[in-house]
Amino acid sequence: MNIRELERLADVRRLIASGEAKQRRILAGFSLSEVAGPCNVGPQTVWRWEEGIRIPRGQTALRYGQVLAMMQPIGEAS
């Protein structure tokens, strides 16, 4: 993992710890299943991340960060 990926990983973990990751998903109208698919995990795994029970790691966490980055609240222009 390079420095840029470590920075992105830290950002993802901050979003999760603050509750912003879950908030983004909900405001964008995505289900746990819809987010889990591109991350190659099950919906329960995403739920555990959002609840602070587990912490995403490595490439899975980076994919989750990519999914979160593209989310915008419903009705908000891109």
C-alpha positions as CSV (number, residue, x, y, z in Angstrom):
1,M,0.0,0.0,0.0
2,N,1.4,3.4,-1.0
3,I,1.1,6.7,0.9
4,R,-1.9,7.9,-1.2
5,E,-3.7,4.7,-0.4
6,L,-2.9,5.1,3.3
7,E,-4.3,8.6,3.2
8,R,-7.5,7.4,1.5
9,L,-7.8,4.6,4.1
10,A,-7.5,7.1,6.9
11,D,-10.2,9.2,5.3
12,V,-12.6,6.2,5.0
13,R,-12.0,5.3,8.6
14,R,-12.7,8.9,9.7
15,L,-16.0,8.9,7.7
16,I,-17.0,5.7,9.5
17,A,-16.0,6.8,13.0
18,S,-17.9,10.1,12.6
19,G,-21.1,8.4,11.3
20,E,-20.8,10.3,8.0
21,A,-20.3,7.2,5.9
22,K,-23.7,5.9,7.0
23,Q,-25.3,9.3,6.6
24,R,-24.0,9.6,3.1
25,R,-25.4,6.2,2.1
26,I,-28.8,7.0,3.6
27,L,-29.1,10.5,2.1
28,A,-28.0,9.1,-1.3
29,G,-30.8,6.5,-1.1
30,F,-28.6,3.5,-1.2
31,S,-29.3,0.2,0.6
32,L,-26.7,-1.8,2.4
33,S,-26.8,-4.4,-0.4
34,E,-26.2,-1.8,-3.1
35,V,-23.1,-0.5,-1.3
36,A,-21.9,-4.0,-0.4
37,G,-21.9,-5.3,-4.0
38,P,-19.1,-3.0,-5.4
39,C,-17.1,-3.6,-2.2
40,N,-17.3,-7.4,-2.7
41,V,-18.7,-7.9,0.8
42,G,-22.1,-8.8,2.2
43,P,-24.6,-6.2,3.4
44,Q,-24.0,-7.3,7.0
45,T,-20.3,-6.4,6.7
46,V,-21.2,-2.8,5.6
47,W,-23.6,-2.6,8.5
48,R,-20.9,-3.7,10.9
49,W,-18.6,-1.0,9.5
50,E,-21.2,1.7,9.9
51,E,-22.1,0.6,13.4
52,G,-18.4,0.6,14.4
53,I,-18.3,-3.1,15.2
54,R,-15.7,-3.8,12.5
55,I,-13.2,-1.7,10.6
56,P,-12.7,-2.2,6.8
57,R,-9.2,-3.0,5.8
58,G,-7.0,-2.9,2.7
59,Q,-8.4,-2.9,-0.8
60,T,-11.9,-3.5,0.5
61,A,-11.8,-0.3,2.5
62,L,-10.4,1.6,-0.5
63,R,-13.3,0.3,-2.6
64,Y,-15.8,1.4,0.1
65,G,-14.2,4.8,0.0
66,Q,-14.6,5.1,-3.7
67,V,-18.3,4.2,-3.3
68,L,-18.8,6.8,-0.6
69,A,-17.0,9.5,-2.7
70,M,-19.5,9.2,-5.5
71,M,-22.5,9.5,-3.3
72,Q,-24.6,12.6,-3.4
73,P,-27.9,13.2,-1.6
74,I,-31.0,12.5,-3.6
75,G,-32.1,15.5,-5.7
76,E,-28.7,17.2,-5.4
77,A,-27.2,18.1,-8.8
78,S,-23.8,16.6,-9.8
